[in-house]
Amino acid sequence: MNSFIPIFSTFFILLGFLVWRFPKLIAGYNTMTSEQQKKVDVKGLKSFMCRVFCAIGVLVFVSYLLLRLFMDEASAINISSIVVPIIGVIYLLAGGQRYDHN
């Protein structure tokens, strides 16, 4: 197994827990005025982002293992490390809007 995939997966999981612990890391939230920040459901948003980032990390690892059964290692790495995070970030951006009441 390529050592890149476990490190990449761990990065996303760590990022999820960091966002949960430090919501100021959320892009856009830290640049809002204090009045705008009061209109954001921070507890819900940080929980949602933590779940999505952790899911991306797990799915990168699992998809790599499953894709290795059907294709070569380079293709499995490319698909699991590019496609899964892109789909996850699109879901994150779309789903995170429901916590912003501005």
PASEBA-363892 format. One record per atom (N, C-alpha, C): x negated, y, z; residue in one letter. Coordinates in pm, whole numbers, plus 50000, padded with zeros to 5 digits. Atoms other than C-alpha are relative to their C-alpha. Example, Ala and Ser with C-alpha at 12.3 -4.5 7.8 and 13.67 -1.06 7.14 Angstrom:
% PASEBA-363892
499114988150000A;487704955050780A;499105012050000A;500824988149994S;486334989450714S;500775010950073S;
//
This chain:
% PASEBA-363892
499164988250000M;500005000050000M;499125012450000M;500714987550007N;498805034449914N;500205007550132N;499884993249871S;498085054550231S;500695013549988S;499314987350022F;499715085350076F;501464999450045F;498565001149972I;503285072850122I;500305000650150I;499694998849856P;503205066950501P;499705014050055P;500334986449954I;501545100950552I;501085009749954I;498964991350055F;504095118050328F;501314998050075F;498795003049924S;506965100650508S;499935005850141S;500194994849865T;505565109950848T;500085015150001T;499934985550010F;505215146050735F;501455004850003F;498604995950003F;508945148550659F;500684997650135F;499405002849870I;509915132150987I;499505010050104I;500564990049909L;507585155151180L;500615013749973L;499384987250036L;508985185050990L;501425000850054L;498655000349945G;512485174651094G;500015003050149G;500044997649856F;511565173851462F;499485014050033F;500484986349978L;509665206751436L;501115010249977L;498884990850026V;512695224151284V;501014999050112V;499065001649889W;514885209551558W;499495007150125W;500584993949880R;512515221751828R;499805015149985R;500284985950026F;511655255351668F;500845004949881F;499124996050111P;514625268351463P;499485012249922P;500574988550072K;512625299551369K;499224995549877K;500695005250117L;510835277051118L;500934998749879L;499045001350109I;514015275650910I;499855012149908I;500214989350098A;513415295650594A;501255008749991A;498904990650009G;515575326550583G;500575003850134G;499444997049867Y;516735324050944Y;499115009850075Y;500914991349925N;513635340651084N;499925014149943N;500034986650060T;513985370250844T;501345007250014T;498704993749979M;517625377050935M;499925010050114M;499904990949886T;518535405851162T;500624992250115T;499455007049884S;519585396551513S;501524998949990S;498555000850019E;523215404251420E;500364988549906E;499755011150093Q;523045379951128Q;499704986650065Q;500355012549932Q;521345353451343Q;501094995650095Q;498915003449908K;524245355151588K;501164993249928K;498925005950079K;526605344851306K;499644986349943K;500445013150049V;524625313251231V;500154989750111V;499905011149904D;525465280451405D;498644993050005D;501385004949996V;521855273651501V;499934985550047V;500035013849950K;522555241851696K;500404990249891K;499575008750108G;524435226551406G;499004999549886G;500944999350112L;521945238451145L;498714992650030L;501265006949969K;518845226051326K;500214985050011K;499705014349993S;520515192551393S;500154994149860S;499825004450138F;521565189351029F;498664999049928F;501295000050068M;518095198550903M;499094989050053M;500805010849942C;516425174251143C;500434986649942C;499515012750055R;518645145751024R;499614998449854R;500315001050143V;518085153850657V;498514997849978V;501445001850017F;514295157250687F;499564986150043F;500355013649956C;514055124750885C;500504989749899C;499485009250102A;516265107450627A;499125000249875A;500904999250115I;514025120150347I;498744992050028I;501215007549966G;510975106250528G;500214985049995G;499725014450001V;512555072150578V;500294995249858V;499665004150136L;513955070950224L;498795000049907L;501225000350080V;510585079650072V;499274986750021V;500725012349967F;509015050150251F;500754987749949F;499215011650040V;511855025550186V;500104999149847V;499905000350146S;512265035749822S;498694995549936S;501305004650052Y;508535030749766Y;499914984850011Y;500085014549981L;508714995649912L;500914992549903L;499075006650092L;511764986649703L;499555001349855L;500434998050139L;510415001749381L;498754991849966L;501195008250024R;507154982449422R;500364985949957R;499565013350043L;509164950549369L;500274999449851L;499564999850139F;510204961649021F;499075007249904F;500874992450090M;507434984048886M;498615001450060M;501374998449953D;503784993048917D;499925010650110D;500164991349883E;502425012349213E;500065014849964E;500004985850039A;501875045449029A;501415005249974A;498624995850027S;505465047148908S;500825000450129S;499285000249873A;506805037649251A;499635012150086A;500434988349925I;504735065049413I;500625012649942I;499454988050064N;505865090949159N;501485001650028N;498564999049979I;509545082949194I;500325002650147I;499654998649859S;509605079449572S;499495013050060S;500544987849940S;507445109949643S;500445012849930S;499534988150071I;509035133549388I;501535000549997I;498555000050020V;512625123449319V;500755000550134V;499305000449872V;513685115349676V;499955013550072V;500014986949935P;512455148449828P;500795010749924P;499254989950077I;513965169049543I;501504998450026I;498585002349973I;517375152949589I;500345003750144I;499774996749859G;517055156649967G;500025015050025G;500044985549981V;516165193549948V;501225006649936V;498774994750060I;519065200449711I;501184997750094I;498955002949903Y;521385183449961Y;499865009150123Y;500274991549885L;519745203250242L;500475014349975L;499614986350034L;520295236550067L;501525001449986L;498544999450019A;523895228649973A;500724998050132A;499325003049875G;524875213950308G;499735010150110G;500344990349897G;523135240250517G;500825012749993G;499194987950017Q;525415267550381Q;501205000450096Q;498815000149916R;528285256450602R;499725005150142R;500354995149866Y;526395267750915Y;499735015050002Y;500254985650011D;525875303350789D;501355007149981D;498714993350005H;528925324750864H;499865014949968H;500204985950038N;527495357350726N;500725003049871N;
//
